[in-house]
Amino acid sequence: MSTKKTTRLKGRMQRWMLPTTVIIFTSAVASALVLSNGMPASNVLGHPSLDQGSAPYDPSCYPICRYGGTTGANGIAEPRGVAYDRIHNRVFLADFGNGRVLVYDLYGGIQNGMAAVYELGWPDMSGGGWDISGAPYYGRNAKNPAFGCTTDVNACGMLRPDDVAYDEVNDRLFVLDDGNSRVMVYELSNGITNGMPAAHVLGQPNLQSGPAPGANYHTAANTQNAAFGCTTQVNACGLEDAFGLGFDSQNQRLFVADSYNHRVMIWELAGGITDGMPAAHVLGQPNLQTGNDDRINNGNLYRDTMNPAFGCTTQPNACGMAVPMDVVYDNVHQRLFVSQYSRARVSVFDLSNGITDGMPAVNVLGQTAFSQNVLGNTASNFWAPSYLDYDPVRNLLYANDWLNYRTSVFDVSSITNGEPAITVLGQPSFGPRLVNAPCGVRANGTTNACSYGGGEGGIAVDYMYDRVFGVDSLNDRMIIFGDSPVGVPVTVNGGPDVTTSLQLNPDGSTTVTITDTNVQNDVSSYQVTLPQGTTPLSGASSVVITVDSTGLRTAVLIDAILPPGATKAVSVDISSATGSKVCIKDTSGAQFGGSECSGGTRVSLPAAGSCATVAVNGDLGDNPSNPSDPLGLHNVALCLSSNGQTISLDSLLHTAIEVWKDSDQDGALDADDLCSGTNLAGPVPSSGLRPNHMGDDEVIYGCNASQILACKPGNNIGETKFGLTPGTQSVFAAQSDWAANCQ
């Protein structure tokens, strides 16, 4: 007998009823955004339509003017910074005038004037309102006894929130609470509750530290903290009228534009956050003890600080700063962009070789040389640059220009000092400032879809779905350029120990990571990279990823419709490469299971640290650019990591992948193997057998003749000598009679 009996054991691999984890990930894709000068916005928040706004800006009563902003879930008052969370498809808006941060859920798309779903800073959606009776004039430090926030300064309330930054890795929100000279840190992984307290604080030693009631908020500036060695007037712990935030998720670094100390402070947070901890580095000053409160001391001594060690001997120069307003980090090229309000420029720092305190910038926008200080309204100039954001897919820098009421867009794939912007938003063209200019008209007007008081408000780019969120502070609104698709979630089916996360990649693709801590298989990790443009199976369903490690296999199933010509990549952890084989099914509607990889292709793993090209049956056929080709073979790269614990595959269209292990290498996969440690050269001979008898070189459910006879009643001397009879083979294969107890 020459054919091994490796029949799949029915009923042994019934899987759990797996609960479902839903990740809110918008898998529908909007049409590409084409930027043009003065282009109209598509949607608005804060007002019910794009032709509604607040009264024209009146500088004579600033800042004790209420421009017309409102409170409540639909209202906004003098908004400032904005951050987009690509993981959960939501927007955080610093509602400066109401002393709160609004949270908008964009999962269902954007409707004009839609309500925020949460607010931080106040206990309900009524908002803070404005206090114009005296200083401080903004809604301040709301108390919330439900969360233990009963002091004048507390963990729940805010005073003058200027900016927000989001950490996609840790689901963490940073809020720059300027009026309390601090950065509040919210942990959002367990959800958001209206008025919830911050978990940590930077800039103050604790969440109850800040200005006394009725006191000028500058009294809380540059707070000393002896516990961390911060004992000088300007130090590594405190802030003075900080304005902007930036976050580097990859390296866990927080950048704070400490505006009136004329510096950018950098906190290293990879090791965690301790209240009041000091910054690790500084730009704009030679050290963390140098700076100057420009408002209180009326001095320019520490503006444009010279630093001869870096060749910075003029004023202005490449090292010093004058009222830095915002920062944004480019993860791809490791560049930091810093806007300087009082020097009409954006400085560009190269951080690829690390950070040295006081190091110089390598490029400048808005000026042709670091020593210049020219104000203007051309495409090459700024008047007062403020908020920034960066699009890593298109290499575009969005720079708001406060006093030009516009956003200038620069192509920074490479940078030449003083290069012109390529597009302007908020104005019909580059040139003298206009207020609420109608679309395509160089004239002042009333609020409309093209008018945009950009500059004082923030800017955020959604590079995955080509949307730009522009905060029009002068009209108490936020406008959105580009389509706003209704999203469909990724659904992950997994056991109770399965956790998931998403990573949006610079090329627009999305990597879904699933971790399974099922004790039967230790820890398994699965990664699926879906290309940009992935769409759901239907308008009402979603991209579905199913993982299974409930038996002696690891498996992942991904069903999704991909863009024409696109394929996905998958990596799967395996318990051991020894004796393992991979079953690849790349056909529409592929499922787990099936004896001997029926409907798929079973392949052996390559050597550790190497790759092999394998021909796989699937819908992709031999023409990846035409997924409608008839079923046929196509090549897939199968790689095994150097430690032999992770396989990766690319060029996949549908995909069900199962990794089965045959520990004793007897030809029966462990999931079907009733006998461990099988020796195919056992005592029952493989030659000289009677017809249709079975020796130890063959197995049924992973058991050879000797192992089956050890379970069968009787002395079985004849079968030990001449092999297993057809009748014994039949009983064991059916798992009937005495064989039912053989495990």
N, C-alpha and C positions, 0 to 999 in steps of 0.2 A: 504494500500500500504506500503510495508516494505522496498523497495529498494530505496536508495537515488539516485536522478538524478544529477550526477556530471559530465555531458558531457563536454569535452574540447571545449572551444569556438574557432572556426576556425578563423584564420586571425588575432587574437589579439596579437599573440606573434611573429610576423615577426621580425627577428633580423636585425640589421644594416648590411650593407656591410662592413665587418671589414678589416681595413688595416693590413698589415703584418709587424711584426718586426722580423728580422733575427739575431740570435745570432751566431757568428762564433764559433762553438764548434765541434771539431773533434769527430764524433761519431763512426768512424771506428777505430778498435784497431789493433795495430801491434802485431806481435808475441812476446812472453816474451823474454826479454834480459837475456841471460845466460853469466855472467861475467867469464872471464878466463884470466890468465896472458898473457900479451902482445897481446891480441886479436886485430884483424884488425878493423878499422873503416869501416862504411858503406858508408859514404858520406863526402864531403869536401866542404867548402866555402872559397873563397879567391883565389883558383886555380881551373883550369878546371878538374883536375884529382888527384887521391890520390898519384900518383908517382911524382907530381910536387911540388916544394917548393923553398925556398930561399937558398942563399949560406950558408955554415956551419957557425955557430956562431963563431965570432972572438972577444974575449974579449979585444984584444989589442986596438981596436978603439971604444969600447963602451964608451959613448952612442952616439957618432956622426957617427954611421954607419947606412947606409940604407941596411938592410939585403937582400933586393930584393922585399920588399912590394910595392904595387901599389895603385893608387888612383882610383876614379870612383866608379860606383855602384857595380862593381864586385871585386874591389880591397880591400886589407887589408894591413896595415903596423904596425907591432909590436903590435898586439891586446892584450888586457889585460882582464878586467872583462867581464862577460857575465851573463845575467838573462833571464830566460824563463817565458813567460806570458802564463799560462795554460788556461786563460779565452779566449783569442783571438788567441791562437796558433801562437805566434810570439816570436822572439828572439831579444834581445837588446845586441849589442856588442860594448864595449868601444874600438874604433879604435885609440889607443893611439898615434901612429905615425902620423896619419892624423888629429889629433885634432878634433875628431867627434865621434858620436855614430851612428852606423848603425842599421837599423830595418829590419828584415827579416820576411816576411809573409810565414808561413809554411802550410797555409790552403790547398794549392794544392800539398803538399808533398815537398821533397827536391831533387833538381837536382844539381849535382856537378857544382860548380862555378856559381851558380845562383846569380842574382843581388839582392842587397838590394832594398827595395821599398821606404825607406825614409832615411834621415840622419838628425841628429841634430848636430849643431855646425858649419855648413856651409850652405849657401843659396841654393846650388844646389848639384847635385850628382857628381860633379867633385872632391869633397874631398879637403882636405887641402894641401897635399904634405908635404915634409920635408924641413926644412930650415937648411942646414948644414954649413952655412957660419959663424955662431957664436951663442953665447948664447943669449936668449934661442933657442934651436936648433929644436924645433918641431913647426909644423904649429900652429899658435896661434891666438886666439881671433878674429875670422873672424867678420867683420862688416856686417850688413844687414840693410840698410836704410829703406827697405820696412817695417820692424818691429820697426823702431826707434832706431836701434842698431848702433850708430855712434861714440861712445866713444871707447878708446883703450881697456878697459875692459867693457863688456856689457852683456846683458841678452841672447844674441844669440850665441856668440862665446865661445870657450873653449880653454884651454891650458893644455895638458897632462891629458886627462880623464883616470883615473885609474880603476874605477869600476862603476857598475850600480846595482840598486836594484829596484824591482817593487812592488807596493802596489796593490794587486788584488782587494781590497775592493773599493778603490777610483779611480782606473785607473790612477795611478800617478807613474811617473818615477823619481828616484833619481839618479843623476849623480855626481860622485866624481871628481870634476875638480881640480886635485891636484896642477897644476901650478898656479892656482889662489887661492889656500887654501880655497876652498869653496865646498859646496854641492849645486848643482842646482836642483830645483824641477820643473818638467814639469807636467802640468795638461793635460791629454790625452783624457778626456771623450768626448770632441768635435772633436776628430780626430787629426791627425798628419800632419803638413805641413813642408816641408824641411826648415831648418833654423829657425823654429819658436822660439820665446823667452821663456825662463823659466819664471815661475810665481812667484817663491820665491827663497830665498837663505838662507843658513845657513853657518856660518863660517866667513861671511863678513856682515857689516851692511846694504849693498844694492848691487844690481847687477852691479853697476859701480865701485865697490871697488876691488882693486887688485894691483899687482906690476906695477910700471911705465914701459913704453916701454924700452926694452933693459936691465932692471934691473934684478938682480937675483931674481928668484921667491920666495926665502925665505924672501924677504923684506915684503911680504904680509902675513907672518905667524903670528900666535898668535895675530890676530888683536883685539885690544881693542874696547869696545863698552860701553861707559859710560851710555848710556840710559838703559842698562840692568845691570849695576853695574860691568861690566867687565873691571877693570882698572889695573889689575896686569899683569906682563909679560906673565905668563901662566894663562888662565882664562877659564870661562865656555862658552865663545862665539867663540873663535878663534881656528884654527887648525894649526898643523905643519907637513907638508908632510904626510898627511893622505893617506892611501893606500886602505882600504877595507870598504865595506858597508854590512850591513845586516838589514833586516826589519822583524818586527813582525806584520803581518796584523791583527791578532786577537786583540792585545792590542794597535796597532798603535804606535809602538816604533821603532825609527831609531837608529841603532848601527853603530858607526863610529870608525874604527881602526885608531886612531890618532898616527901614528907610531912613530914619533920622539919626542913626548911627553910621549911615553911609557904608553899609556892608551887607554881605550875604552870609548868613550863618548856616553851617551844615551839621546836622545831627546824624550820627551813624546808629541805626536802630536794629540792625541784624541781630544783636544780642538782647533785644527787648527794650522796654521803655520804663524808666523810673521817673516819677514826678520830680520836676525841677532839674533833671540831669543837664550837664553842660553840653554845649556844642563841641564837636570834635575839630572843626576847621572853620576858616573864615576867608572870604574873598572881599576885596575892597579896602581892607586894612591889613597892616603887616602882622597883627596878632589880635587875639580876642579881648585884649584890654584897651584897645585903641578905638576911639569913636567920639561922637559929640552930639548932644541933644541940640539940634539946630533951632528948634522952636523956643526952648527955654533960655538957652545961652546966647541966642542971636549971633552965633559965630560960624564962620566958614572954615575954621582951622582944620577940621578933619574931612572937609570935602576934597575930592581929587587928591587923596593922600599920595605923596610921592614915595617911591620905594627904590632907591638907587641900586639895591642888590639885584633888581630885575631890570635895570635901565630905565625906570620910570622917574624922570627928572623934570618933566614939564607939568603944567596944569592947564587943561586936563591931561590924562595919560592912560596907559593900558592897565594900570594896577588899581588906581583909585576909583571911587564912585561918588556920585552926587545924587542923593535921593533915589536909590534903586527901588523900583516899584513892583516888579514881578520877575519870576524865574520859570523856565521850562527846560526839562532835560530831554535830550535826544538819546534814547537807549541804543539806537543802531550805531551811531557814529561817536557816542560818548562825548557829546558836546552840551554845554550849558549856556543858554541864552539868558541874558540879564538886561532888562530895560532900565534906563536911567532917565527919570523924569526931568531933572534939572540940567542934563547934558544932551538932551535930544538925540539919544543913541540907544542901540541895542548892542551890548558887548557879547562876544562869543568866546567861551573858554573851552579849551581842549582838555578833557579829564581822562583821556585814554591811558595816561601814565600816572594817574593818581592826582591827589590834591595837595598842594603846598600852600600854606597860609600866605596870602598876599600875592599869589602868582598872577602874572599878567594875562589879559585876554589875547587871543591870537587874531581876531578879526573884529570889525566894527561895521554896523549898518547905521545909516543916518548921517555919517561923517565920512569923509575920504581919508582922514588920518586921525589917530587917537588924540592928537594935540588940538584938533579943531573943536569948535562949539558953535555951529551954525544952525539956526532955526529956520524952518521953512515949510511949505506945503506942496512941494514937488514930489515926484515919485521917489526921489532919493533922500528926502528930508523928513524929519519929525518936528512937531512943535512940543509935544509932551508925551512921549511913549509911556504906556502903562501895561495893561494885561497882555499876556502872550499865550499862545499854544502852538503845538507842532504836529504836523501830519507826517509820520514816518514812511507812509506808503508813497506819497508824492513828493516828499522832501520839501514841504512848504512850511514856512513860518508865518503865522498870523500875529500881527503886532498892532494892538490898538493904540491910537494916537488921540489922547484925551482932548486936547484943545483944537484939533482939526476935525473932530467928530467923525472919525472914520477908522476903518481897519485896513492896514496895508498888508498885502500878501507877497512874500518874497520866496523865490525859488532858491533854496539853500543847498541844492545838491553839491554845489561848490560855491564858495563865497569870495567875492572881491570887495574890498573895503569901499563903502559908499555906493554899492550897486543899487539900481532902482528896483522898486517893487513892481510886480507884474500885473497886479490887480488891486482895485480899491473897492471896499464895501462901505455904504453909508453916504457916499458922495457920487455924483454922476461921472466925475473924472477927478484926476489930481488937480489941485489948484486951491484958490481961496475957500475958506470954510463957509458952508451953507448950513442953515438950520432947517431940518425937515424938508430937504429938497425933493420935489416930486420926481417920479421916475423919468430919467432922461432929460431933466430940465435943470439948468444951472440957475436956480433961484430959490429963495427961502419960501417955505410953504407950511402946510399943516401935516400932522402925522399921516404917514402912508406906508405902503409895503416896502418902499425903497429907503425911506428916511431912517436914520440910525444914529443915535447919539453915542456911537462907539467911542471908546476911550476910557471914560469913567467907569464903564461896566466891563465885565469880563468877556472872555471868548473861549469856546471849547470846540474841539474837532472830534467828530465821530468818523474815524478814517475807514471803518469797516463798511458803513452804509452811506458814506459820502454825505454827511450832514454837518452843518456848522451852527452852533448855538451862540448867538450874539446878544449880549446883555445891553439893552438900550436904556441906560439908567435915566437919561433925561426924560424919557417917555414912560418910565415906570413899567417896563415890560421886557420880555426876552423874545427875540424873534429867531426863527429857524430857517436857514437856507437849505434847500434840498428836500427830497421826498421823505416821508416818515412812514415806513411800511408797518403793517400789522404783523407781529412776529408769531412764530410757531415754536414751541419749546423743543429742546432735546429731551427725550425721555430715556432714562437709564433704568433698566430692570436688573435688580441684583438682590442678593441676600441681605439679611439684617445688618451685616458688618461691612456693607459696601458704602464708601463715600466717594464723592465726585468733585471735580473742579474743572474750570475752563480757563484756557489761556488764548487770548486773541493775539495772533501773530502779525508782524508788520506787513506781510504780504496779503493780509486779509483772510487767511485761513484760520481755522479754529481747531485747537487741540483739546480734546476731552480726555481727562485722566481719571481713571476709575481705580480705586484701591479696595481690595477685598481681603479682609483680615480673618476670613473663615479658618477656624483652627484645623480643619481637616487638611488644608493645603498651605498652612502658614500664611504669609502675606503675598498676595499676587497683585501685580499692577498691570493695567491695560491702558494703552494710549491709542486714540483714534484721531487722526488729523483729517478734518473735512475741508475741502478747498473752498475758497471764496465763491459764493454763488450757490452753495448747496441749498436745495429747496426741500420742503416736506413731501411726504408721500402723496398727500392730498391737501386741500385747503383746510381740512379740519383735523388732520392728524399731524404726526411729528416725525422727526428723525429718531429712530429707536435703536438704542444700543443695549444688548442683553449680555450679561456675563454669567458664567456658571463655573463654579469650582466645587460643587457639592459632592462630586465623586472623586475619582482618581485622575481627573483630567482638568485642564484649564481650557476655557473656551470663550470666544467672544463673537457676537453676531451683530452686524451693523447693517441696517436697512435704510437706505436713503437714495433719493434721486439726485444725481450730481449734474453739474453744468456740462454742456456738450464738450467732449474731449478731455474732461477732467477725471482724475482718479484720486483715490484716497490711500493713505498709508496707515498701517496698524502695527503696534508692537505689543507683545504679550510676554509676561513673565512665566517661566516654566520651573517646576520644582527641580528637574534634573534633565540634562541633555542625554544622559546615558539611556540607550534603548528607546528613546522617544521618537515618535513620528508625528508629522503634521498632516491634518486633513484640511484641504482648502476647497471650499465651495464658493464659487464666484458667479452664481446664477441668481436671477431675480426670485425672491421668495425662498432663498436658501434657509434651511433649518439645521439644528443640531441633530446628531444621531444618524442611524443607518449603518448596517453591518458593513465593515470593511470600507468605510468612507463612500458609501453608495451615492452617486450623483456628484462626486467630487474627485479630487486628486490627492492621493496619499503620497507624501514624499518624505525621505529621510533628511535629517538635519545635516548641514555642512559642519566642518570642523569649527571649533571655537575661534572667534575672531575673524571669520571669513564669511563670504557670501557665495551663493550658487544661483544660477538662473534656472528656474524650473518652468516647465510648460504646464499650464493649468487650463482645464476646461472651464468655459464661462461664457457669459453673454457678450463679453468684450470682443471675442473673436480675435482675429489677427490685425484688427484695425482700430487702435485706441481712439481715433478721431471720429469714429462712427459707431457708437454703442448699439445701434440697431442692427448691426451685422449679425448673421446667423451664428448660432452657438459653434464655438470652435476653440482651438488652443491659442493662448496668448502667454507671453513670457512675464514672469513675476520674479523680482529679486528677493530671495530668501536669505537673511543674514542671521548669524548666531553671535551674540556678544562674546567678548574675550573671556568673561567669567562663566560662559556657558549657561546663563540663567535667563536670557531675554532673546526672543526671536523678533525680527522685524520684517515686514513685507511691504512692498509698494506696488503701484500699478494695479490696484484693486478697484472693482466697480461696485459690487453688492456686498458679498463677503460673509461667510461663516467660517470661522477658524477653530479647529479643535486640536489640541496637543495631547496625544495619548502616550502613556508611558508603558513600556514593557520591561520592568525592572530585571526579570530573570532571563530576558531575551529568548523566550521559548516560542515566540510567534503569537502569543495571546496578550492583548493589552491588559494592563493591570485592572481596568474597570471590569473586565470580563473574566479575569483570572481567579479560579477557585483554589489554586495551589501555588504557593510562593516557593521560590528557590528550586524550580523544576530543573532537573538534570537530564538533558536529552541523550546522554550516554549512560543511562541507568542499567540495572541488572537484566531487565527484559531485553532480549536481543533485538536487533533491527534486521537481521537476516536469518534465513532458515525457518521463517514463520510459515504457518499454514495459510491457505488462501484467505484473503480479506481480514486477516488478523492484524493486530496493531502492536507495535513495539514501543520502546521508550523514546524513540526519536520522533514520535508524533504526540499531539496533545488534543484533548477535548476540554474546552474551557480552561486551558492552561495546565491541565493535569495529564501526565504521561501514564503509561500502562501500570508501572509500579505503584504510583500514587493512587490510582483507581482501585487496584487490587488490594491495597492496604485498607481501603474503606469497605470493600465488598465482603460480605460474610463468607465463611468457609476457608479451606486451606489454599485453594486456587493454584495447586502445584502445576497442573497442566498448562494453565494460561501463563504462568511465570516462565515456562519453558518454550511454549509455542506461540505466545502472544494473546492479546485480548480478543475474545470471540466477537463476532458481529452482534450477538445478542447482548453481551455486556456493554459494548459500545453504544447500542441503541438505548438501553436503560439509562446509562449515564448521560447521554446527550439529551434525553427527555427529562432528566432529573426526576425520575419516577421511582417508586418502590424504595429499595435500600439507598439509592443514589440521592434521594431527597434530603438525607441527613449528612451527606458528604459536603462539607464546606472547607 
